[in-house]
């Protein structure tokens, strides 16, 4: 991954990177948002809808970066080293090195991301209501779309399978109940692979029906399946997806 990413700065001492796969996804996300705005606001000029879509795409990835930063900040507070954060094809990765010694600390790191996305979604939803009352149509559309995707990221990441945040919560629960980090990892990884298969199958079904969005679901499902399998095999520090991307896999 290192050779295919570009540095974009540092926040709180944490290096931020863009993987080259991020750029085509930004174009796709902006185009998709513009299409949604075309249906929701048919009276708006095409140029304004395109601008709204571009702003939405850029802001969405900024929200994903914030999601990952929350993981990194909590991990660093617990004494772990954070090497950096990379935005890539299917979301974001927080590169966290070191070990989490207890299930309770695993829960702290895992919950930070969904809690941040939920807070962002709520605040953006309130801001869209204000924009509506002021008659700011463009701002209303962008803020409402961002509120929806942030809430979606929070919910999706709570699915109980690695490498998602919900998988880390499941692992922490099994770890605490059995005293075995490895057993918790294998169980959560197995669920993660099952989720990947379901997403992939659902995406394929949509593609057969002629719905292009199915390609995205199939891609995410394949990536989840791959990373869940790697987590189950390694049972050691490794990168993981957070939702759309997630933090590193620790070892007790």
C-alpha positions as CSV (number, residue, x, y, z in Angstrom):
1,X,0.0,0.0,0.0
2,X,2.9,2.4,0.8
3,X,4.0,2.9,-2.8
4,X,0.5,3.7,-3.9
5,X,-0.4,6.5,-1.5
6,X,0.2,10.2,-1.3
7,X,0.8,12.3,1.9
8,X,-1.7,15.0,2.5
9,X,-0.6,16.3,6.0
10,X,-0.7,15.6,9.7
11,X,-3.4,16.1,12.3
12,X,-2.5,15.9,16.0
13,X,0.8,14.4,15.0
14,X,-0.9,11.6,12.9
15,X,0.1,11.3,9.3
16,X,-2.7,11.3,6.7
17,X,-2.5,9.6,3.3
18,X,-4.6,9.1,0.2
19,X,-4.3,5.8,-1.6
20,X,-4.5,6.2,-5.4
21,X,-7.7,4.1,-5.4
22,X,-9.4,7.0,-3.6
23,X,-9.6,9.2,-6.7
24,X,-11.8,7.1,-8.9
25,X,-14.1,6.5,-5.9
26,X,-14.4,10.2,-5.3
27,X,-15.5,10.7,-8.9
28,X,-18.0,7.8,-8.5
29,X,-19.4,9.1,-5.2
30,X,-19.7,12.7,-6.6
31,X,-21.5,11.4,-9.7
32,X,-23.9,9.3,-7.6
33,X,-24.7,12.2,-5.3
34,X,-25.4,14.4,-8.3
35,X,-27.8,11.8,-9.7
36,X,-29.6,11.7,-6.3
37,X,-29.8,15.5,-6.3
38,X,-31.2,15.5,-9.8
39,X,-34.1,13.4,-8.6
40,X,-34.6,15.3,-5.4
41,X,-34.3,18.8,-6.9
42,X,-35.3,18.6,-10.6
43,X,-35.4,22.4,-10.8
44,X,-31.8,23.0,-10.0
45,X,-29.3,23.7,-12.9
46,X,-27.0,20.8,-13.8
47,X,-23.9,22.7,-12.9
48,X,-25.3,23.4,-9.4
49,X,-26.2,19.7,-8.9
50,X,-22.7,18.7,-10.0
51,X,-21.1,21.2,-7.6
52,X,-23.3,19.8,-4.8
53,X,-22.3,16.2,-5.7
54,X,-18.6,17.1,-5.6
55,X,-18.9,18.9,-2.3
56,X,-20.8,15.9,-0.9
57,X,-18.1,13.5,-2.1
58,X,-15.2,15.5,-0.6
59,X,-17.1,16.0,2.7
60,X,-18.0,12.4,3.0
61,X,-14.3,11.3,2.9
62,X,-13.5,14.1,5.4
63,X,-16.1,12.4,7.7
64,X,-14.5,9.0,7.1
65,X,-11.1,10.6,8.1
66,X,-12.7,11.9,11.3
67,X,-14.1,8.5,12.0
68,X,-10.6,7.0,11.7
69,X,-9.1,9.8,13.7
70,X,-11.4,9.0,16.6
71,X,-10.1,5.4,16.7
72,X,-6.5,6.7,16.5
73,X,-7.0,9.2,19.3
74,X,-8.5,6.7,21.7
75,X,-5.8,4.1,20.8
76,X,-3.1,6.6,21.4
77,X,-4.6,7.6,24.8
78,X,-4.4,3.9,25.7
79,X,-0.7,4.0,24.9
80,X,-0.6,2.5,21.4
81,X,1.4,4.0,18.6
82,X,-0.5,5.3,15.6
83,X,1.5,5.2,12.4
84,X,-1.0,7.0,10.2
85,X,-4.4,7.0,8.5
86,X,-5.0,6.1,4.8
87,X,-8.2,6.7,2.8
88,X,-8.6,4.2,0.0
89,X,-11.0,2.4,-2.3
90,X,-13.6,1.2,0.3
91,X,-13.1,3.6,3.2
92,X,-10.3,4.3,5.6
93,X,-7.5,2.5,7.5
94,X,-6.0,3.6,10.8
95,X,-2.6,2.0,11.2
96,X,-2.3,1.2,14.9
97,X,0.7,-0.6,16.3
98,X,1.0,-2.4,19.6
99,X,-1.3,-4.5,21.8
100,X,-4.6,-3.9,23.6
101,X,-4.2,-5.9,26.9
102,X,-7.9,-6.1,27.9
103,X,-11.3,-6.6,26.2
104,X,-12.5,-3.4,27.8
105,X,-9.9,-1.4,25.9
106,X,-10.8,-3.2,22.7
107,X,-14.4,-2.0,23.3
108,X,-13.2,1.6,23.8
109,X,-11.3,1.7,20.5
110,X,-14.1,0.0,18.6
111,X,-16.9,2.2,19.8
112,X,-15.0,5.5,19.1
113,X,-15.7,5.3,15.3
114,X,-19.4,4.6,15.3
115,X,-20.0,7.1,18.1
116,X,-18.2,9.8,16.0
117,X,-20.1,9.0,12.9
118,X,-23.4,9.0,14.8
119,X,-22.6,12.4,16.3
120,X,-21.6,13.8,12.9
121,X,-24.8,12.5,11.3
122,X,-26.9,14.0,14.1
123,X,-25.2,17.4,13.8
124,X,-25.4,17.4,10.0
125,X,-29.1,16.5,10.2
126,X,-29.8,19.4,12.5
127,X,-27.8,21.7,10.2
128,X,-29.9,20.5,7.2
129,X,-33.1,21.5,9.1
130,X,-31.7,25.0,9.6
131,X,-30.7,25.2,5.9
132,X,-34.3,24.2,5.0
133,X,-35.8,26.9,7.2
134,X,-33.5,29.5,5.6
135,X,-34.4,28.3,2.0
136,X,-30.8,27.3,1.2
137,X,-31.7,24.4,-1.1
138,X,-28.1,23.5,-2.1
139,X,-26.9,23.4,1.5
140,X,-30.0,21.5,2.6
141,X,-29.3,18.7,0.0
142,X,-25.6,18.4,0.8
143,X,-26.1,18.4,4.6
144,X,-29.0,15.9,4.4
145,X,-27.0,13.5,2.2
146,X,-24.0,13.7,4.6
147,X,-26.2,13.1,7.6
148,X,-27.6,10.0,6.0
149,X,-24.3,8.5,4.9
150,X,-22.7,9.2,8.4
151,X,-25.6,7.4,10.1
152,X,-25.3,4.6,7.5
153,X,-21.5,4.3,8.3
154,X,-22.3,4.1,12.0
155,X,-24.8,1.3,11.6
156,X,-22.8,-0.6,9.0
157,X,-19.7,-0.6,11.1
158,X,-21.7,-2.2,14.0
159,X,-22.3,-5.4,12.0
160,X,-20.8,-8.1,14.2
161,X,-18.0,-9.4,12.0
162,X,-14.3,-8.5,11.6
163,X,-12.8,-6.3,10.4
164,X,-15.8,-3.9,11.2
165,X,-16.2,-2.3,14.6
166,X,-19.0,-4.6,15.5
167,X,-16.6,-7.5,14.9
168,X,-14.2,-6.0,17.4
169,X,-17.0,-5.7,19.9
170,X,-18.0,-9.4,19.3
171,X,-14.4,-10.4,19.7
172,X,-14.1,-8.4,23.0
173,X,-17.2,-10.2,24.3
174,X,-15.9,-13.7,23.5
175,X,-12.5,-12.7,24.7
176,X,-13.9,-11.6,28.0
177,X,-16.1,-14.7,28.3
178,X,-13.5,-17.3,27.4
179,X,-10.3,-15.5,28.3
180,X,-9.0,-16.2,24.8
181,X,-8.2,-13.4,22.3
182,X,-7.5,-16.0,19.6
183,X,-10.9,-17.7,20.0
184,X,-12.7,-14.4,19.9
185,X,-10.8,-13.4,16.8
186,X,-11.5,-16.6,14.9
187,X,-15.2,-16.4,15.8
188,X,-15.5,-12.7,14.8
189,X,-13.5,-13.4,11.6
190,X,-15.9,-16.3,10.6
191,X,-18.9,-14.0,11.0
192,X,-17.1,-11.3,9.0
193,X,-16.5,-13.7,6.1
194,X,-20.1,-14.7,6.2
195,X,-21.1,-11.0,6.0
196,X,-18.8,-10.7,3.0
197,X,-20.4,-13.6,1.2
198,X,-23.9,-12.2,1.9
199,X,-22.9,-8.7,0.6
200,X,-21.2,-10.3,-2.5
201,X,-24.2,-12.4,-3.3
202,X,-26.6,-9.5,-2.8
203,X,-24.4,-7.3,-5.0
204,X,-24.4,-10.0,-7.7
205,X,-28.2,-10.3,-7.6
206,X,-28.5,-6.5,-8.1
207,X,-26.1,-6.6,-11.0
208,X,-28.2,-9.3,-12.7
209,X,-31.2,-7.1,-12.3
210,X,-29.3,-4.3,-14.0
211,X,-28.6,-2.2,-11.0
212,X,-25.0,-0.9,-11.1
213,X,-24.9,-0.2,-7.3
214,X,-24.6,-4.0,-7.0
215,X,-21.0,-3.8,-8.2
216,X,-20.2,-1.6,-5.1
217,X,-21.8,-4.1,-2.7
218,X,-20.0,-7.0,-4.4
219,X,-16.7,-5.2,-4.1
220,X,-17.2,-4.4,-0.4
221,X,-18.3,-7.9,0.2
222,X,-15.2,-9.3,-1.4
223,X,-12.9,-7.0,0.5
224,X,-14.6,-7.9,3.8
225,X,-14.2,-11.6,3.1
226,X,-10.5,-11.1,2.3
227,X,-9.7,-9.0,5.4
228,X,-11.8,-11.2,7.7
229,X,-10.0,-14.2,6.5
230,X,-6.6,-12.6,7.0
231,X,-7.6,-11.5,10.6
232,X,-8.7,-15.1,11.4
233,X,-5.4,-16.5,10.1
234,X,-3.0,-14.0,11.6
235,X,-4.5,-13.5,15.1
236,X,-1.9,-10.8,15.4
237,X,-1.5,-7.0,14.7
238,X,-2.7,-6.3,11.1
239,X,-4.5,-3.6,9.2
240,X,-8.3,-3.7,8.9
241,X,-11.1,-1.9,7.1
242,X,-13.3,0.6,8.9
243,X,-16.6,1.0,6.7
244,X,-16.5,1.7,5.2
245,X,-12.8,1.0,7.1
246,X,-11.2,0.1,10.4
247,X,-8.2,0.1,12.7
248,X,-5.5,-2.5,13.3
249,X,-6.0,-5.9,14.7
250,X,-4.4,-6.0,18.2
251,X,-3.0,-9.0,20.1
252,X,-3.4,-9.4,23.9
